[in-house]
Amino acid sequence: MATLTYRDALNAALREEMQRDDSVFLMGEEVAEYDGAYKVSRGLLREFGPRRVVDTPIAELGFTGIGVGAAMVGLRPIVEVMTFNFALLAIDQIVNAAAKIRYMSGGQIGCPMVVRGPGGAALQLGAQHSQAFESWYAHIPGLKVVMPATPADAKGLLKSAIRDDNPVIFIEGEMLYNQKGDVPDEEYLIPLGKADIKRPGKDVTIICHSKTVAPALNAAKTLSDEGIDAEVIDLRTITPLDQDAILASVAKTNRVVVAEEGWGFAGVGAQVVDVIQREAFDQLDAPVIRVHQADVPMPYNKHLEKAAKADATRIAAAVHQVCYRN
Amino acid sequence: MATKVVMEALSPTMEEGRLVEWKKKEGDAVQTGDVLAEVETDKAVMELVARAAGTLLKQTVAAGATVPVAETVAWIGNAGEAVPGGDSAPAASPAPAPAAPSSSHPAAPAPTAAAAAVPSRTAPPAPAPAPTASTAPTAPTTGGRVKASPLAKRIAADRGLDLNGVAGSGPEGRIVKRDVENAVPKAAAQSVTGSGFSDIDLSPMRKTIAKRLAQSIGPIPTYYLTAEVDMERAHEAREALLALDSTGKFSFNDLLIRAAATALHLHPWVNAWWMDDKVRQWHEVHIGVAVAVEEGLITPVVRHADQKTLRAIAGEVRELAGRAREKKLKPEEYTGATFSISNLGMFGIDEFTAVINPPEAAILAVGRIEPKPVVMDGAVVVRRRMRMTLSCDHRVIDGATGAAFLKTLVGMLENPLALVW
């Protein structure tokens, strides 16, 4: 098993899929000559040439639309957005075109594309560059939303996303690109719609995804010193949501904290709580508590930015609350 | 999708019901309106009817369990259909609102001395509620709401545990899983039989009676029943027995102990203890006899008084009373009575009320025997008469029950042959 960074795991997934399937191609700002803004596409231009690794102008609506069109005629485009903050410019293509084609054509035309890039806050990039928009995309029928938290998940999930016949919004973490982790040497796929138990436990379930997985695991570690055995569930895929994994864990622990990077109102956690209260009401021993970003634009100021984000301390505090400790 | 069957509020004051008996088994086909189970409310035993047709998929509570109103007791659906999550709530299955019975029944039957000799322990069934057009779900009444987590409620229902007796450790006293798991699981309304007694779990009706009456009088809601006995024949019997055995000595009080012991055997609800969460009904009769001593009062106990001869009782009482005055009784000799008698006849008291000695449910106060003019067969004659007053703990003994006991006792004293029969 090799130890790879998250970025190199994504790079490996792109390479493997492009080698495997000639219809797969990558396009986006600086993905070719510059090897990608975050170096995810490093070396791909040299290996696959400018026909399959395409630099685009700064025109998200336009090149995302080209991706939709390419997918409609049978290619498998991977559209890299420099960040999902910029993908707001392409939202019409994603929501009105990509998500709807299969439905509106009565199943005759598919849209097997991946829109990928980093989402959420990094470090002091300001309010316009620090937004976690996964709940926006998860809200739209027709889109799948995938958010890997580890290098191994990043590779296995991206390969599945590329092979999926539907539009997949693949949101990476800017702060995760340098994270290292074990990645299997042999080829593997991680199915979309399957959550992962990142840490088994019996006293409380912390449900998280993407960048909140690490703080959730840190919180679980702290909590175990206090005698609270927390289970950490990484959703990995927001839509489809792995309800079975959520409910199985709730049945085991009876207490839940949902942590996410985005804003609280109508966030991913709200959907998770809905599932739990509806399907596992009689399993609950305490109200479910959510940890999320403060409902303000992300501050630029370092200390305020830190204070606004969901972190291990706040997750642990929420666990205390649902366990009726303190 | 399977439909849940909930414990319905079958009377306006009902907060929980005891599922007495399942009338349908798991797997049975049911039609709307079929009787699924019998439920004992705080007033009566009533029928829980099916609000949906299909197959009774699962019974989530066992017969004998006490279940709060609106709690799931079973699922009805298509044969073979899985019950959702075993316990999850389908979005739309509102239970029909409880219909108010056409007349209100007082929770506690008023004590009536004129009731039948053998009172029924069950009040007449209230009219079955008619389904109403309203689809408002049955909600627990806010006044009696127990604050518990959904999980704690489910566990309690599964175990037949009454949440009313569980202390909550969650916020504002919310009962959570650990509280119900730590609570001693009460066997689902089963009577525990120990050596010499049976513990009877409190029925919803008895709980309600106990709660209301204790609020009204408390801590022991006592009431009194007085009867006058014709002691002529008892007097004759005593004279005859004394003539037979000039060495023997026995008093009317000994005769009274023997008569009471025999009558208690026939009225087990009077030979009982109030145990707060249950009634202990004794199969043995141990009679405490109040004896005045210098610094107060002590009640030595004649054990198994129902199995002893008058002579044995007389000897024992004298011996016990003697040692009581010398303060030489051992604790086991003055504790554990199932019923007590206090006799102040020798002090010239005609009639009085005695105070119940908890946990006993009753005490008999006996006055003196006095010749009195009474009407017999249309003529005024002089007869020896004695007045007795029974103090009863209403949480255990209802009016008619106490009266029936007193009637039996009077009959025995007026016909002492009953004591040898």
Interface residues (C-beta under 8 A of the other chain):
Chain A: L247 N254 R278 E279 A280 F281 D282 Q283 L284 D285 A286 Y324
Chain B: P84 G85 D87 S88 A89 A91 S149 P150 L151 A152 K153 R154 S169 G170 P171 V176 K177
